[in-house]
Amino acid sequence: MTETAPRNRPDTPGRDLSGSGEEPRKPSTTKRGSGDPASRGRTTIADGVVEKIAGLAARDVIGVHAMGSGASRTFGAVRDRVPGSGRSSASRGVKAEVGEVQTALDLDIVVDYGVSIADVARAVRENVVAAVERMTGLEVVEVNIAVGDVKLPDEEDDEPEPRIQ
């Protein structure tokens, strides 16, 4: 039969419970929270945040007259006049799918008559990708653009006139 020595397993750091008279074990002196601060926790970004960033970036492009389909612009104009109403006009015409590290965007735009739609779409893509990636750190995997209308110079906007001036 083999005899084993009792283990020194203090229940409380620094206190010897073995009765062996050994010096108490000192608590660890490693720093708390050592390492890269950026790796301490998670950041989640809501779809609506990415939609607003993309919508504002798209509107900055010359040749983009408006965002959204005709119906969404009309309803949006009415909704914007109601205090406390849901979705912001900044995100109108933008749908985002946001994952942990990537995002995909769908944009509905109205272009001004006379501009090259291909050039406007390319500029919108570049501006949206740059803004979203810079501000969120997400990788933009695709930006789909649907041109739903062309604003003619003599056309009035679809937005209703305010009743009170």
C-alpha positions as CSV (number, residue, x, y, z in Angstrom):
1,M,0.0,0.0,0.0
2,T,1.3,3.4,-0.9
3,E,0.9,6.4,1.3
4,T,0.4,9.8,-0.2
5,A,1.0,13.1,1.3
6,P,-2.0,15.3,1.9
7,R,-2.5,18.0,-0.8
8,N,-2.2,21.6,0.0
9,R,-5.5,22.9,-1.4
10,P,-6.5,26.1,0.3
11,D,-10.1,27.0,0.0
12,T,-9.3,30.7,0.4
13,P,-6.3,32.2,-1.4
14,G,-3.5,32.9,1.1
15,R,-4.8,30.6,3.8
16,D,-3.1,27.2,4.5
17,L,-5.6,24.6,5.6
18,S,-3.4,21.5,5.4
19,G,-1.9,22.0,8.9
20,S,1.6,21.4,7.5
21,G,2.9,24.8,8.6
22,E,3.9,25.8,5.1
23,E,3.7,29.4,4.1
24,P,0.4,30.5,2.7
25,R,0.0,30.7,-1.0
26,K,-0.2,34.2,-2.3
27,P,-2.9,35.3,-4.7
28,S,-2.1,35.6,-8.3
29,T,-0.5,38.9,-9.3
30,T,-1.5,38.8,-13.0
31,K,-3.3,41.9,-14.2
32,R,-7.0,41.7,-14.7
33,G,-8.2,42.4,-18.2
34,S,-4.8,41.9,-19.8
35,G,-4.9,41.6,-23.6
36,D,-6.3,43.6,-26.4
37,P,-9.2,45.8,-25.2
38,A,-10.9,45.4,-28.6
39,S,-11.4,41.7,-27.9
40,R,-13.4,42.3,-24.7
41,G,-17.0,41.9,-25.7
42,R,-19.1,42.1,-28.8
43,T,-20.5,44.9,-30.9
44,T,-23.8,44.4,-32.7
45,I,-25.0,46.8,-35.3
46,A,-28.7,47.0,-36.1
47,D,-30.0,46.7,-39.7
48,G,-31.5,50.2,-39.3
49,V,-28.1,51.8,-38.6
50,V,-26.6,50.3,-41.7
51,E,-29.7,51.4,-43.7
52,K,-29.4,55.0,-42.6
53,I,-25.7,55.1,-43.4
54,A,-26.3,53.6,-46.8
55,G,-29.3,55.9,-47.5
56,L,-27.3,59.1,-46.7
57,A,-24.3,57.9,-48.7
58,A,-26.5,57.2,-51.7
59,R,-28.2,60.6,-51.6
60,D,-24.8,62.3,-51.7
61,V,-24.3,61.1,-55.3
62,I,-25.1,63.6,-58.0
63,G,-27.8,62.2,-60.2
64,V,-29.8,60.5,-57.4
65,H,-33.0,62.4,-57.2
66,A,-34.7,60.4,-54.4
67,M,-34.7,57.0,-52.6
68,G,-37.5,54.5,-52.6
69,S,-40.3,53.6,-55.0
70,G,-43.1,56.1,-55.8
71,A,-45.5,54.7,-53.3
72,S,-42.9,54.5,-50.5
73,R,-41.9,58.1,-51.1
74,T,-45.5,59.3,-50.9
75,F,-46.3,57.3,-47.8
76,G,-42.9,58.4,-46.3
77,A,-43.6,62.0,-46.9
78,V,-46.9,61.7,-45.0
79,R,-45.3,59.6,-42.3
80,D,-42.5,62.2,-41.8
81,R,-45.1,64.8,-40.9
82,V,-46.5,62.6,-38.1
83,P,-44.5,63.1,-34.9
84,G,-43.0,59.9,-33.4
85,S,-43.7,57.9,-36.6
86,G,-41.4,54.8,-37.2
87,R,-38.8,54.7,-39.9
88,S,-36.6,57.6,-40.7
89,S,-36.6,59.1,-44.2
90,A,-32.8,58.6,-44.2
91,S,-33.3,54.9,-44.6
92,R,-36.2,55.1,-47.1
93,G,-35.5,52.9,-50.1
94,V,-32.7,50.9,-48.4
95,K,-32.9,47.3,-47.0
96,A,-30.0,45.8,-45.2
97,E,-29.2,42.3,-44.0
98,V,-26.5,42.5,-41.3
99,G,-24.5,39.6,-40.1
100,E,-21.6,39.5,-37.6
101,V,-19.0,40.6,-40.1
102,Q,-20.8,41.2,-43.4
103,T,-23.7,43.1,-44.8
104,A,-25.7,43.1,-48.0
105,L,-27.8,46.0,-49.2
106,D,-30.7,46.6,-51.6
107,L,-31.4,50.2,-52.7
108,D,-34.3,51.6,-54.6
109,I,-33.4,54.9,-56.3
110,V,-34.9,57.5,-58.6
111,V,-32.4,59.2,-61.0
112,D,-32.5,62.6,-62.6
113,Y,-33.3,62.6,-66.3
114,G,-30.2,63.0,-68.5
115,V,-27.6,61.3,-66.3
116,S,-26.0,58.0,-67.1
117,I,-27.8,55.4,-65.0
118,A,-24.7,53.1,-65.1
119,D,-22.4,55.9,-63.9
120,V,-24.8,56.8,-61.1
121,A,-25.2,53.2,-60.0
122,R,-21.4,52.7,-59.9
123,A,-21.0,56.0,-57.9
124,V,-23.7,55.0,-55.5
125,R,-22.1,51.5,-55.0
126,E,-18.7,53.1,-54.4
127,N,-20.0,55.7,-52.0
128,V,-22.2,53.3,-50.0
129,V,-19.5,50.6,-49.7
130,A,-17.0,53.2,-48.5
131,A,-19.3,54.8,-46.0
132,V,-20.7,51.6,-44.5
133,E,-17.3,49.8,-44.3
134,R,-15.6,52.9,-42.7
135,M,-18.3,53.6,-40.2
136,T,-19.2,50.0,-39.2
137,G,-16.2,47.9,-40.0
138,L,-18.6,45.4,-41.7
139,E,-17.6,44.0,-45.1
140,V,-20.2,45.0,-47.7
141,V,-20.6,41.9,-49.9
142,E,-23.1,43.3,-52.3
143,V,-25.0,46.4,-53.1
144,N,-28.0,45.8,-55.4
145,I,-29.5,48.9,-57.0
146,A,-33.0,49.0,-58.5
147,V,-33.7,52.2,-60.5
148,G,-37.5,52.6,-60.2
149,D,-38.1,55.9,-61.9
150,V,-36.5,58.8,-63.7
151,K,-37.3,62.3,-62.6
152,L,-38.1,64.5,-65.6
153,P,-37.3,68.2,-65.4
154,D,-40.9,69.3,-65.7
155,E,-42.4,66.7,-63.4
156,E,-43.6,67.6,-59.9
157,D,-42.4,65.5,-57.0
158,D,-44.8,62.8,-55.9
159,E,-44.8,64.1,-52.3
160,P,-48.1,65.7,-51.4
161,E,-48.4,69.4,-50.7
162,P,-48.7,70.4,-47.1
163,R,-52.2,71.5,-46.1
164,I,-51.0,74.3,-44.0
165,Q,-48.4,76.8,-45.2
